[in-house]
């Protein structure tokens, strides 16, 4: 396997929603790729005659993944704590969990984000009124993307 092929695998792994991949080739070479969060620098393993290669794709840790500080007009923003698909309801046939104008309390479920086939309920961190839903149903969201504005 050439350096270019390994580099392409590393790049593809960085964009994928999986955390770990291991490939064993018929000639006996093994390639193992892993992603680890909350580490602050990227490390590349030099390529030589070794039979196992490890990739650590590391993501800068943020202290509060769900909340951005209050803005003027006392509006607080709930942001996505992960990369995934935003769902406004538990199933396509159900009504949205919350809509603009709804009053929510701390701990109330606001939406669901699917990440790696797991459904993650996103809860409100404070009491207030939903003044804006910043994303559309089934939209892919990144870590830190604003989801809701609450007053």
MARFILUM-351336 format. One line per 3 residues: number of its first residue (from 1); their letters; for each residue x, y, z of N, C-alpha, C. Coordinates in Angstrom, 1 decimal, decimal comma, always signed. Layout:
NUM = A = X/Y/Z/X/Y/Z/X/Y/Z | ...
This chain:
1 = XXX = +0,9/-1,2/+0,0/+0,0/+0,0/+0,0/+0,9/+1,2/+0,0 | +0,6/+2,2/-0,9/+1,4/+3,4/-1,0/+1,0/+4,4/+0,0 | +1,9/+5,4/+0,2/+1,7/+6,5/+1,1/+0,4/+7,3/+0,6
4 = XXX = +0,3/+7,5/-0,7/-0,9/+8,2/-1,2/-2,2/+7,5/-0,8 | -2,2/+6,2/-0,9/-3,4/+5,4/-0,6/-3,7/+5,5/+0,9 | -2,7/+5,4/+1,7/-2,8/+5,5/+3,2/-3,3/+6,9/+3,5
7 = XXX = -2,7/+7,9/+2,9/-3,2/+9,3/+3,2/-4,6/+9,5/+2,8 | -5,0/+8,9/+1,7/-6,4/+9,0/+1,3/-7,4/+8,3/+2,3 | -7,0/+7,2/+2,8/-7,7/+6,5/+3,8/-7,9/+7,4/+5,1
10 = XXX = -6,8/+8,1/+5,4/-6,8/+8,9/+6,6/-7,8/+10,1/+6,4 | -7,7/+10,7/+5,2/-8,6/+11,8/+4,9/-10,1/+11,4/+4,9 | -10,3/+10,2/+4,3/-11,7/+9,7/+4,3/-12,2/+9,4/+5,7
13 = XXX = -11,3/+8,8/+6,5/-11,7/+8,5/+7,9/-12,1/+9,8/+8,6 | -11,3/+10,9/+8,4/-11,6/+12,2/+9,0/-13,0/+12,7/+8,7 | -13,5/+12,4/+7,5/-14,8/+12,9/+7,1/-15,9/+11,9/+7,4
16 = XXX = -15,6/+10,7/+7,8/-16,6/+9,6/+8,1/-17,2/+9,8/+9,5 | -18,3/+9,1/+9,7/-19,0/+9,2/+11,0/-18,6/+8,0/+11,9 | -17,5/+7,2/+11,5/-17,1/+6,1/+12,3/-15,9/+6,5/+13,0
19 = XXX = -15,6/+5,9/+14,2/-14,5/+6,2/+15,0/-13,3/+5,3/+14,8 | -13,5/+4,1/+14,3/-12,4/+3,1/+14,2/-12,6/+2,3/+13,0 | -11,5/+1,9/+12,3/-11,6/+1,1/+11,1/-10,3/+0,3/+11,1
22 = XXX = -10,4/-1,0/+10,8/-9,3/-1,9/+10,7/-9,4/-2,7/+9,5 | -8,3/-2,7/+8,7/-8,3/-3,4/+7,4/-7,1/-4,4/+7,4 | -7,4/-5,6/+7,0/-6,3/-6,6/+6,9/-6,3/-7,1/+5,4
25 = XXX = -5,1/-6,8/+4,7/-5,0/-7,2/+3,3/-4,5/-8,6/+3,2 | -4,8/-9,2/+2,0/-4,4/-10,6/+1,8/-2,9/-10,9/+2,0 | -2,1/-9,9/+1,7/-0,7/-10,1/+1,8/-0,2/-10,0/+3,2
28 = XXX = -1,1/-9,8/+4,2/-0,7/-9,8/+5,6/-0,6/-8,4/+6,2 | -0,6/-7,3/+5,4/-0,5/-6,0/+6,0/-1,8/-5,6/+6,7 | -1,7/-4,9/+7,8/-2,9/-4,4/+8,5/-2,8/-2,9/+8,6
31 = XXX = -4,0/-2,3/+8,5/-4,1/-0,8/+8,6/-5,2/-0,6/+9,6 | -4,9/+0,2/+10,7/-5,9/+0,4/+11,7/-6,0/+1,9/+11,9 | -7,2/+2,5/+11,7/-7,4/+3,9/+11,9/-8,4/+4,2/+13,0
34 = XXX = -8,0/+5,1/+13,9/-8,9/+5,5/+15,0/-9,0/+7,0/+15,1 | -10,2/+7,5/+15,6/-10,4/+8,9/+15,9/-10,6/+9,0/+17,4 | -9,9/+10,0/+18,0/-10,1/+10,2/+19,4/-10,4/+11,7/+19,6
37 = XXX = -11,5/+12,0/+20,4/-11,9/+13,4/+20,7/-11,2/+13,9/+21,9 | -11,2/+15,2/+22,1/-10,7/+15,9/+23,3/-9,2/+15,9/+23,4 | -8,5/+15,7/+22,3/-7,0/+15,8/+22,3/-6,7/+17,0/+21,4
40 = XXX = -5,7/+17,7/+21,7/-5,5/+19,0/+21,1/-4,6/+19,1/+19,9 | -3,8/+18,1/+19,5/-3,0/+18,2/+18,4/-3,1/+17,0/+17,5 | -2,7/+17,1/+16,3/-2,8/+15,9/+15,4/-1,4/+15,2/+15,3
43 = XXX = -1,5/+13,9/+15,3/-0,2/+13,2/+15,3/-0,3/+12,2/+14,1 | +0,7/+12,2/+13,3/+0,8/+11,2/+12,2/+1,9/+10,3/+12,5 | +1,6/+9,0/+12,2/+2,6/+7,9/+12,4/+3,4/+7,8/+11,1
46 = XXX = +4,8/+7,9/+11,2/+5,5/+7,8/+10,0/+5,3/+6,4/+9,3 | +5,3/+6,4/+8,0/+5,1/+5,2/+7,3/+6,4/+4,5/+7,0 | +6,6/+3,3/+7,3/+7,8/+2,5/+7,0/+7,4/+1,1/+6,7
49 = XXX = +8,2/+0,1/+7,0/+7,9/-1,3/+6,7/+7,0/-1,9/+7,8 | +6,4/-1,1/+8,6/+5,6/-1,6/+9,7/+4,3/-2,2/+9,1 | +3,6/-3,1/+9,9/+2,4/-3,8/+9,4/+1,2/-3,2/+10,0
52 = XXX = +1,3/-2,3/+10,9/+0,1/-1,6/+11,5/+0,3/-0,1/+11,6 | -0,7/+0,6/+11,1/-0,6/+2,1/+11,1/-1,8/+2,6/+11,9 | -1,6/+3,6/+12,8/-2,6/+4,1/+13,6/-2,7/+5,6/+13,3
55 = XXX = -4,0/+6,1/+13,2/-4,2/+7,5/+13,0/-5,0/+8,0/+14,2 | -4,6/+9,1/+14,8/-5,3/+9,8/+15,8/-5,8/+11,1/+15,2 | -7,0/+11,2/+14,9/-7,6/+12,5/+14,5/-8,1/+13,1/+15,8
58 = XXX = -7,6/+14,2/+16,1/-7,9/+14,8/+17,4/-8,6/+16,1/+17,2 | -9,6/+16,4/+18,1/-10,5/+17,5/+18,0/-10,2/+18,4/+19,2 | -10,2/+19,7/+18,9/-10,0/+20,6/+20,0/-11,2/+20,6/+20,9
61 = XXX = -10,9/+20,4/+22,2/-12,0/+20,3/+23,2/-12,6/+21,7/+23,5 | -13,9/+21,8/+23,6/-14,5/+23,0/+24,0/-15,2/+22,8/+25,3 | -15,2/+23,8/+26,2/-15,6/+23,6/+27,6/-17,1/+23,3/+27,6
64 = XXX = -18,0/+24,1/+27,0/-19,4/+23,9/+27,0/-20,0/+23,7/+25,6 | -20,1/+22,4/+25,2/-20,6/+22,2/+23,8/-22,0/+22,6/+23,6 | -22,8/+22,8/+24,6/-24,3/+23,0/+24,3/-24,7/+24,4/+24,4
67 = XXX = -24,0/+25,3/+25,0/-24,5/+26,6/+25,2/-23,5/+27,7/+24,8 | -24,0/+28,7/+24,1/-23,2/+29,9/+23,9/-23,7/+30,9/+24,8 | -22,9/+31,8/+25,3/-23,2/+32,8/+26,3/-24,4/+33,6/+25,8
70 = XXX = -25,3/+34,1/+26,8/-26,4/+34,9/+26,4/-26,0/+36,1/+25,5 | -26,8/+36,5/+24,6/-26,6/+37,6/+23,7/-27,5/+38,8/+24,2 | -27,4/+39,9/+23,5/-28,3/+41,0/+23,9/-29,7/+40,5/+23,8
73 = XXX = -30,6/+41,1/+24,4/-32,1/+40,7/+24,5/-32,2/+39,4/+25,3 | -31,2/+39,1/+26,1/-31,2/+37,9/+26,9/-31,6/+36,6/+26,2 | -31,1/+36,5/+24,9/-31,3/+35,3/+24,1/-30,1/+34,3/+24,3
76 = XXX = -30,4/+33,1/+24,7/-29,4/+32,1/+24,9/-29,5/+31,1/+23,7 | -28,4/+30,6/+23,3/-28,3/+29,7/+22,1/-27,9/+28,3/+22,5 | -28,7/+27,4/+22,2/-28,4/+25,9/+22,4/-27,7/+25,5/+21,1
79 = XXX = -26,5/+24,9/+21,2/-25,7/+24,5/+20,1/-25,6/+22,9/+20,1 | -25,3/+22,4/+19,0/-25,1/+20,9/+18,9/-23,9/+20,4/+19,6 | -24,0/+19,4/+20,5/-22,9/+18,9/+21,2/-22,1/+17,8/+20,3
82 = XXX = -22,6/+17,6/+19,1/-22,0/+16,5/+18,3/-22,3/+16,7/+16,8 | -21,6/+16,0/+16,0/-21,9/+16,0/+14,6/-23,0/+14,9/+14,4 | -24,0/+15,2/+13,6/-25,1/+14,2/+13,3/-26,2/+14,8/+12,5
85 = XXX = -27,3/+14,1/+12,5/-28,5/+14,5/+11,8/-29,6/+15,0/+12,8 | -30,1/+16,2/+12,6/-31,1/+16,8/+13,5/-32,4/+16,3/+13,2 | -33,2/+15,9/+14,2/-34,6/+15,5/+14,0/-35,4/+16,3/+15,0
88 = XXX = -36,5/+16,9/+14,5/-37,4/+17,7/+15,3/-38,4/+16,8/+16,1 | -38,6/+15,6/+15,7/-39,5/+14,7/+16,3/-38,9/+13,3/+16,5 | -39,5/+12,5/+17,4/-39,0/+11,2/+17,6/-39,2/+10,2/+16,5
91 = XXX = -40,2/+10,5/+15,6/-40,4/+9,7/+14,4/-41,1/+10,6/+13,4 | -41,0/+10,2/+12,1/-41,5/+11,1/+11,0/-43,0/+11,4/+11,2 | -43,8/+10,5/+11,8/-45,2/+10,6/+11,9/-45,7/+11,5/+13,1
94 = XXX = -44,7/+11,8/+14,0/-45,1/+12,5/+15,2/-44,9/+14,0/+15,0 | -45,5/+14,9/+15,8/-45,3/+16,3/+15,6/-44,0/+16,7/+16,2 | -43,4/+17,9/+15,9/-42,2/+18,3/+16,5/-42,2/+18,3/+18,0
97 = XXX = -41,1/+18,0/+18,6/-41,0/+18,0/+20,1/-41,3/+19,4/+20,6 | -40,6/+20,4/+20,0/-40,9/+21,8/+20,4/-41,1/+22,6/+19,1 | -41,7/+23,8/+19,2/-41,9/+24,7/+18,1/-41,7/+26,1/+18,7
100 = XXX = -41,5/+27,1/+17,8/-41,3/+28,5/+18,2/-42,5/+28,9/+19,0 | -42,3/+29,6/+20,1/-43,3/+30,0/+21,0/-43,5/+29,1/+22,2 | -43,0/+27,9/+22,2/-43,2/+26,9/+23,3/-42,3/+27,4/+24,5
103 = XXX = -42,8/+27,2/+25,7/-42,1/+27,4/+26,9/-41,4/+26,1/+27,3 | -40,1/+26,1/+27,6/-39,4/+24,9/+28,0/-38,7/+25,1/+29,3 | -38,5/+24,0/+30,0/-37,8/+24,1/+31,3/-36,5/+23,3/+31,2
106 = XXX = -35,6/+23,6/+32,1/-34,3/+22,9/+32,1/-34,6/+21,4/+32,2 | -33,9/+20,7/+31,3/-34,1/+19,2/+31,2/-35,1/+18,7/+30,2 | -35,9/+19,7/+29,7/-36,9/+19,2/+28,7/-36,1/+18,9/+27,4
109 = XXX = -36,6/+17,8/+26,7/-36,0/+17,4/+25,4/-36,5/+18,4/+24,4 | -35,5/+18,9/+23,6/-35,8/+19,8/+22,5/-35,8/+19,2/+21,1 | -34,9/+18,2/+20,9/-34,7/+17,5/+19,6/-33,9/+16,3/+19,8
112 = XXX = -33,7/+15,6/+18,7/-32,9/+14,4/+18,7/-31,8/+14,6/+17,6 | -30,6/+14,2/+18,0/-29,5/+14,2/+17,0/-29,0/+12,7/+16,8 | -29,1/+12,2/+15,6/-28,6/+10,9/+15,3/-27,2/+11,0/+15,0
115 = XXX = -26,4/+10,2/+15,7/-24,9/+10,1/+15,5/-24,5/+8,6/+15,5 | -24,0/+8,1/+14,5/-23,5/+6,7/+14,4/-24,6/+5,8/+14,8 | -25,8/+6,0/+14,2/-27,0/+5,1/+14,4/-27,6/+5,2/+15,9
118 = XXX = -27,1/+6,1/+16,7/-27,6/+6,3/+18,0/-28,4/+7,6/+18,1 | -29,6/+7,5/+18,7/-30,5/+8,7/+18,8/-30,2/+9,4/+20,2 | -29,7/+10,6/+20,1/-29,3/+11,4/+21,3/-30,3/+12,5/+21,5
121 = XXX = -31,0/+12,5/+22,7/-31,9/+13,5/+23,0/-31,1/+14,7/+23,5 | -31,4/+15,9/+22,9/-30,8/+17,1/+23,3/-31,7/+17,9/+24,3 | -31,3/+18,2/+25,5/-32,1/+18,8/+26,5/-31,8/+20,2/+26,7
124 = XXX = -32,8/+21,0/+27,1/-32,6/+22,4/+27,4/-31,7/+22,6/+28,7 | -30,9/+23,5/+28,7/-30,0/+23,8/+29,8/-30,6/+24,8/+30,8 | -31,7/+25,4/+30,3/-32,3/+26,5/+31,1/-33,8/+26,7/+30,7
127 = XXX = -34,5/+27,4/+31,6/-35,9/+27,7/+31,3/-36,1/+28,8/+30,3 | -37,1/+28,8/+29,5/-37,4/+30,0/+28,6/-38,3/+29,6/+27,5 | -38,4/+30,6/+26,6/-39,3/+30,4/+25,4/-38,5/+30,2/+24,2
130 = XXX = -38,9/+29,3/+23,3/-38,2/+29,0/+22,0/-38,5/+30,2/+21,1 | -37,5/+31,0/+20,7/-37,8/+32,1/+19,8/-37,4/+31,8/+18,4 | -36,5/+30,8/+18,2/-36,1/+30,5/+16,9/-35,5/+29,0/+16,9
133 = XXX = -35,8/+28,3/+15,8/-35,2/+27,0/+15,6/-34,3/+27,2/+14,4 | -33,0/+27,1/+14,6/-32,0/+27,5/+13,6/-31,7/+26,5/+12,5 | -32,2/+25,3/+12,6/-31,9/+24,3/+11,6/-33,2/+23,6/+11,1
136 = XXX = -33,2/+23,0/+10,0/-34,3/+22,3/+9,4/-34,3/+20,8/+9,8 | -35,5/+20,2/+9,8/-35,6/+18,7/+10,1/-34,7/+18,0/+9,2 | -34,0/+17,0/+9,7/-33,1/+16,1/+8,9/-31,9/+16,8/+8,3
139 = XXX = -31,6/+17,9/+8,8/-30,3/+18,6/+8,4/-29,1/+18,1/+9,2 | -28,0/+18,0/+8,5/-26,8/+17,5/+9,2/-26,2/+18,7/+9,9 | -25,9/+18,5/+11,2/-25,3/+19,6/+12,0/-23,9/+19,2/+12,4
142 = XXX = -23,1/+20,2/+12,6/-21,7/+20,1/+13,1/-21,7/+20,4/+14,6 | -20,6/+20,0/+15,2/-20,4/+20,3/+16,6/-20,4/+21,8/+16,7 | -21,2/+22,4/+17,7/-21,2/+23,8/+17,9/-22,2/+24,6/+17,1
145 = XXX = -22,9/+23,9/+16,1/-23,8/+24,6/+15,3/-25,1/+25,0/+16,1 | -25,5/+26,3/+16,0/-26,7/+26,7/+16,8/-27,9/+25,9/+16,3 | -28,7/+25,5/+17,3/-29,9/+24,7/+17,1/-31,1/+25,5/+17,5
148 = XXX = -31,1/+26,1/+18,7/-32,3/+26,8/+19,2/-31,8/+28,2/+19,8 | -32,7/+29,2/+19,7/-32,5/+30,4/+20,5/-33,7/+30,5/+21,5 | -33,3/+30,7/+22,7/-34,3/+30,7/+23,8/-34,2/+32,0/+24,6
151 = X = -35,3/+32,6/+24,9/-35,3/+33,8/+25,7/-36,0/+33,5/+27,0
